[in-house]
């Protein structure tokens, strides 16, 4: 099963047409869900929602009186929508500014555009490197923490196809801070060993032939190990 990163989900949400609030008719705003559960405690199901933050929305205006009369609470509702669906629900707010801290504003959108451009450029570099069998560039992109996560993940996948034995040590020694990328790196290292009929010595970790009985580096008996 493939898991999407928050960046990938946000990119997908940004590519969608913003829904219109059924109570007001205006476009809704992208909203990042807070890091705590809502309602039944099972979570939000998505890192982003669309929410109507217009103070003239009929749902919001009438919500104050409804919440006071029925629940004795000084609160109201905002209309929310699950991205990619026609599912509209209500989310409670306890002040006019409630929830506004999670609005995805222009600055965040600009950062996302920069990330998108860096990702596009990174993929272009990787494509050229793959066609040229330039494993050095692929390793460099993989080890560069400044590269977008999607670019590093793609580099981790590519190195298994074009990497040579010399590529194993630098990527094995690195820690990527991302479970998916780390797993892909481990898979690629295995592919390189399979292509060159090699393995690592269980004693000194140096690369040896798969059929070797004695490690040429440390002299240990590695037959059957």
Order of alpha helices (4+ residues) and beta strands (2+ residues): alpha-beta-beta-alpha-beta-beta-alpha-alpha-alpha-alpha-alpha-beta-beta
